[in-house]
């Protein structure tokens, strides 16, 4: 890959990135960009770039918009993964993306935090999940020398709780935003009980 920091361009990519940067905090927007960069590197490492199911524009949309549910546009009336998926689906639909592809991106975003499920729901969902959790430190398939330039360009905040704080803030908005057994409910419970 010529420039591992290059982001896709075009009407959909530009609109997706602009929406994320306008509606999310900088740390969460940067996390979303890193998630895409890691997902694309993983696709290259795993030999998926020529797979018929690989679509870089859809991968960018799914990764970059996967946390729209933690931004200013989310109503807090459903879990953040679903609100983000709904918001992203609207963007894709407005840009004339085929319904089947809108559904693939919706699924990738809605399942991005679902360990044990996302990796079994097709290449787009798998790569989105793996990119997100590579940034979270769960997967270590990419070496430090590969990660370092990305973190230098899109740095992580000094306080690693930025994501948990955003999830808890969203979860506290309504019971529907933190359904039982969701990651949001777990983080909210931890904060409320001091655990």
C-alpha positions as CSV (number, residue, x, y, z in Angstrom):
1,X,0.0,0.0,0.0
2,X,1.5,3.3,-1.1
3,X,0.4,5.6,1.7
4,X,-1.1,3.8,4.7
5,X,-2.4,7.1,6.1
6,X,-4.4,8.0,2.9
7,X,-8.1,8.2,3.4
8,X,-10.7,7.5,0.6
9,X,-12.1,10.6,-1.1
10,X,-15.3,11.2,-3.0
11,X,-18.8,12.4,-2.1
12,X,-19.7,9.6,0.4
13,X,-16.3,9.5,2.1
14,X,-16.1,13.3,2.4
15,X,-19.7,13.5,3.8
16,X,-19.1,10.7,6.2
17,X,-15.9,12.2,7.6
18,X,-17.3,15.7,7.7
19,X,-20.3,14.4,9.7
20,X,-18.2,12.5,12.1
21,X,-15.8,15.5,12.7
22,X,-18.8,17.8,13.2
23,X,-20.8,15.7,15.6
24,X,-18.3,13.7,17.6
25,X,-15.5,14.7,19.9
26,X,-12.0,14.8,18.4
27,X,-10.8,11.8,20.4
28,X,-13.8,9.7,19.1
29,X,-13.5,10.9,15.6
30,X,-9.7,10.1,15.6
31,X,-10.5,6.6,17.0
32,X,-12.9,6.1,14.1
33,X,-10.3,7.1,11.6
34,X,-7.7,4.9,13.2
35,X,-10.2,2.0,13.2
36,X,-10.5,2.3,9.4
37,X,-6.7,2.5,8.9
38,X,-6.2,-0.6,11.0
39,X,-9.0,-2.4,9.3
40,X,-7.5,-1.7,5.9
41,X,-4.1,-2.8,7.0
42,X,-5.6,-6.0,8.4
43,X,-7.4,-6.6,5.1
44,X,-4.1,-6.2,3.3
45,X,-2.2,-8.5,5.8
46,X,-4.9,-11.2,5.6
47,X,-5.0,-11.0,1.7
48,X,-8.6,-9.6,1.5
49,X,-8.0,-6.6,-0.7
50,X,-8.9,-8.5,-3.8
51,X,-11.8,-10.4,-2.2
52,X,-15.1,-9.7,-4.0
53,X,-16.6,-8.8,-0.7
54,X,-14.0,-6.1,0.0
55,X,-15.2,-2.6,-0.7
56,X,-12.9,0.2,0.7
57,X,-15.6,2.9,0.4
58,X,-18.0,0.8,2.5
59,X,-15.3,-0.1,4.9
60,X,-14.5,3.6,5.4
61,X,-18.1,4.4,5.9
62,X,-18.6,1.7,8.4
63,X,-15.4,2.3,10.4
64,X,-15.6,6.1,10.3
65,X,-19.3,6.3,11.2
66,X,-19.3,3.4,13.7
67,X,-19.5,5.7,16.7
68,X,-22.0,8.3,15.4
69,X,-24.3,7.0,18.2
70,X,-21.9,8.7,20.7
71,X,-22.1,12.0,19.0
72,X,-24.4,15.1,19.1
73,X,-26.8,13.6,16.5
74,X,-27.8,10.6,18.6
75,X,-31.1,10.9,20.4
76,X,-30.2,8.5,23.2
77,X,-33.3,6.4,22.7
78,X,-31.5,3.2,21.6
79,X,-28.1,1.6,22.2
80,X,-25.4,3.7,20.7
81,X,-24.5,1.0,18.1
82,X,-28.0,1.0,16.7
83,X,-28.3,4.8,16.7
84,X,-25.0,5.1,14.9
85,X,-26.0,2.4,12.4
86,X,-29.3,4.3,11.7
87,X,-27.5,7.6,11.3
88,X,-24.9,6.1,8.9
89,X,-27.7,4.3,6.9
90,X,-29.3,7.7,6.3
91,X,-26.0,9.1,5.0
92,X,-25.5,6.2,2.6
93,X,-29.1,6.3,1.4
94,X,-28.7,10.1,0.7
95,X,-25.7,9.3,-1.4
96,X,-27.5,6.7,-3.6
97,X,-25.8,3.6,-2.1
98,X,-27.7,0.4,-3.0
99,X,-30.0,-0.9,-0.2
100,X,-28.1,-4.1,0.2
101,X,-24.8,-2.2,0.8
102,X,-26.6,0.2,3.2
103,X,-27.7,-2.9,5.1
104,X,-24.2,-4.3,5.2
105,X,-22.8,-1.1,6.6
106,X,-25.7,-0.9,9.1
107,X,-24.9,-4.5,10.3
108,X,-21.2,-3.7,10.6
109,X,-21.8,-0.7,12.8
110,X,-24.6,-2.3,14.8
111,X,-22.4,-5.3,15.6
112,X,-19.0,-3.6,15.9
113,X,-18.9,-4.2,19.6
114,X,-20.3,-7.7,19.6
115,X,-17.4,-10.0,20.4
116,X,-18.0,-13.5,19.0
117,X,-20.7,-12.3,16.6
118,X,-19.1,-9.6,14.4
119,X,-16.4,-11.9,13.1
120,X,-19.0,-14.3,11.7
121,X,-21.1,-11.8,9.8
122,X,-19.1,-11.3,6.6
123,X,-15.9,-9.5,5.6
124,X,-17.2,-5.9,6.2
125,X,-18.5,-6.6,9.7
126,X,-15.4,-8.6,10.5
127,X,-13.0,-5.9,9.4
128,X,-14.9,-3.1,11.0
129,X,-15.0,-5.0,14.3
130,X,-11.3,-6.0,14.1
131,X,-10.2,-2.4,13.2
132,X,-12.2,-1.0,16.2
133,X,-10.8,-3.5,18.6
134,X,-7.3,-3.2,17.3
135,X,-7.4,0.4,18.3
136,X,-8.8,-0.7,21.7
137,X,-5.8,-3.0,22.2
138,X,-7.7,-6.3,22.0
139,X,-6.1,-7.5,18.8
140,X,-2.3,-7.3,18.3
141,X,-2.0,-8.6,14.7
142,X,-0.3,-5.4,13.5
143,X,3.2,-4.7,14.7
144,X,4.2,-1.6,16.7
145,X,6.1,-0.2,13.7
146,X,2.9,-0.2,11.7
147,X,0.7,1.3,14.5
148,X,3.1,4.1,15.5
149,X,2.7,6.3,12.4
150,X,-1.1,6.1,12.7
151,X,-1.0,7.0,16.4
152,X,1.4,9.8,15.6
153,X,-1.0,11.3,13.1
154,X,-4.2,10.5,15.0
155,X,-3.1,10.4,18.7
156,X,-5.0,8.7,21.5
157,X,-5.8,11.0,24.5
158,X,-3.8,10.7,27.6
159,X,-6.9,9.6,29.5
160,X,-7.9,6.2,28.1
161,X,-11.4,6.4,29.5
162,X,-12.6,8.8,26.7
163,X,-14.6,6.1,25.1
164,X,-16.1,4.7,28.3
165,X,-17.1,8.3,29.3
166,X,-18.9,8.8,26.0
167,X,-20.7,5.4,26.3
168,X,-21.8,6.2,29.8
169,X,-23.0,9.6,28.9
170,X,-25.1,8.2,26.1
171,X,-26.3,5.2,28.3
172,X,-27.5,7.6,31.0
173,X,-29.9,9.3,28.6
174,X,-32.6,6.6,28.7
175,X,-33.1,3.0,29.7
176,X,-33.3,2.0,26.0
177,X,-29.8,3.4,25.5
178,X,-28.4,0.8,28.0
179,X,-30.4,-2.4,27.6
180,X,-29.5,-5.2,30.0
181,X,-26.3,-7.1,29.2
182,X,-25.1,-4.4,26.7
183,X,-21.6,-2.9,27.0
184,X,-23.3,0.4,27.8
185,X,-25.3,-1.1,30.6
186,X,-22.1,-2.7,32.0
187,X,-20.1,0.6,31.9
188,X,-23.1,2.5,33.4
189,X,-23.4,0.0,36.2
190,X,-19.7,0.2,36.9
191,X,-19.8,4.0,37.2
192,X,-23.0,4.0,39.3
193,X,-21.6,1.4,41.8
194,X,-18.0,2.7,41.8
195,X,-16.9,-0.7,40.5
